[in-house]
């Protein structure tokens, strides 16, 4: 399982491996969104119909599909009250995934 604590790490998998990502909303920010690999040939998103996230938790599942390296990223923006001025700040979560055959 890949979590918030893995931010900026490089993780190793083999072709055919699957893993889940669990990210928790950070105080003052929106939930993590746009959780996706830069190269979908290397890392493919999977649908897990059994996965149910609680409020503030972002879940995703991936399969290592081919040998190569790709970044897996997610973003979150500042959580602002409706109608309030909001700074255009964002957070980036990233891990590098290395898949070998």
N, C-alpha and C positions, 0 to 999 in steps of 0.2 A: 504494500500500500504506500502510495506517495502522498505526502501531506505538506502543510504549510512549512514545516521544519526543513523540508528538502529544497527550499528556494535557493537558487544559484548553484545547486549541486549538479554533478554529472552522474547519471545512473546507467548501469549496464543491463541489457536484456538480450535474449536470444530470439531468433525468428520463431514465431509461434507462441511466445510468452504473452500472457495478458496481465494487466494490473489495473488497479483502481486509483483514482485521485480523489482525495477528500480535502477540501479547502474551507476554512472557517472565515466568516465575515469579520473584518477588523473594525474595531470601534471607530465610529465617525465616517465609515466608508460604506458604499453599497456592497451587496454580495458580489463575489467574483463572477465574472462573465467572460464570454468569448474564449473559453478554455479549449484550445485547439493546437494541434501540431503544425509546424511550418511546412513539413513535408508529409503529406498523407500517403505517399508511397511507402515510406518507412514505418509510420505509425498510423494505424487506422482506428477511428472512434468506433465503439461498439455500443449497441443498445442493451441495457440491462433492465428488463421490465420488472425485476424484483427489487431494484434499488429505490428507496424512498428517502429523500433528504429532509431533515428537520429545518426549520426556519433559520436562515443564516449559514447553511452548509451547502456547498456546491459539490456535487458528485459527478464523476465521469469514469468511463472504463475504456481502455485502449488495448489494441493487439499489435505486437511487433510483427509487421508484415514482410519486411525486407531488410537486408543488411544496409546499414548507413547511419547517419547522424542527423538528428533534427532537434530543434528547440520546441518545447511544449510551454505555451504561455497562457496567462489569464490576466484580465485587467479589472480594476475596481476604481470607482470615482468617489469623490467626496459626497456624503449623504447630506443633502440640504433640505430644509423645510420648504414646502410649496410656496412660491412667490418671493422667497428670500434670495438675496444676492448670493451667488455661489462661486467660489474660486474654481478655476478650470484646472484642478489638480487630479492626478490619477496615480494609482499604484500598479506596478507590474510584478507579477509572479512568473518566474521562469525556471525550468530545469532543462538540462541538455540530456537527451536520450541517445545512447549509442547501442545500436542493434547489431549483433554479430550472428553469423550463420552457424 
